[in-house]
Amino acid sequence: MKTTKIHLIFCLFIFCLISCNQKKEQKIESTNISQLEIKLDLLDLQAKNKLGKDTIVNIANDPVYHKEKKYKAVSASLLIKNEIDLSKIDPKNTKIVFECLDGYKPEMPLDLFLNANPFLAFEDVDAPKGTKWEPIIKNGNETNADPFYIVYESVSEKDIRYKWPYNLVRIYLEPLNKSKIDLYPLKNKKLEAGYILFKNHCISCHSINGIGGTMGPELNFPKSVTEYWKEKELVNYIVNPASFRHKVKMPTLGVTKQQSQEIVDYLKYMSEHKKVDSN
Ligand code: HEC
């Protein structure tokens, strides 16, 4: 009789201890989320077998291979929901940033992404025997989509709001307005058009003050491109990089001369607002 009582008290004590610890963990998690810098390392999750259930997806017109494709994939929205407690963040004010092996860093609003039924492809069903991916020919060089490629079954490849990053290694969640605060031309709102063009066409490859992709060079710090390029040449370069450099890695993006001038006006403004985070 006595021993069962002691047991009971002991069990209660342990129970309290566990539930107190759980509260502590939850608290740590929510402070992290309010600061909002969430990172998912996809190779790490794969190694721990935490990507989720495999399925086969059919892509009617794949924008990278320019044909119909089939992949082995997992649901990217389920993966994110399993790893991150979305009840603690506001998907409408959050963006998802994709980090690729070559420093390409496209981004899009999180709610747009989650509602599009995205898939994380990890193997190409059409790959030649003994390989995981069909090769991609880019600038005359052969590459492939390894290790991960984001695809959608029901999104048109022409809808530029949706990103299809391949060679994907990490996913970040950040406040939607992060670059807005730091890169917005606060002191001259007339330059907003150039800022928006930069955000839509350039930031996935280029940084300003360290914010943005690293596939192309930083454009503002320590020296702005507007300080060492002649303005007219810079405008023309942005419209058609291949007319300046043989085998240029920067694609022709379809921006008009006038849009390019707006971007350059914005870059000139940013050259007077240099700032780089210490990290
Ligand atoms: C897909 C990636 C990509 C995108 C998108 C892109 N660039 Fe580039 N850019 C590059 C790379 C890579 C280089 C390096 C030069 C090369 O290709 O030889 C470059 C070079 C440049 C340079 C020359 C830098 C120097 O120091 O000489 C400028 C200026 C530039 N880009 C501006 C832009 C602007 C403005 C946009 C948006 C309209 C843009 N780029 C979009 C990849 C990109």
Residues whose N, C-alpha, C, O or C-beta is under 5 A from the ligand:
A	BS01	HEC	H201 C202 C205 M215 G216 P217 V225 I238 V248 K249 M250 I263
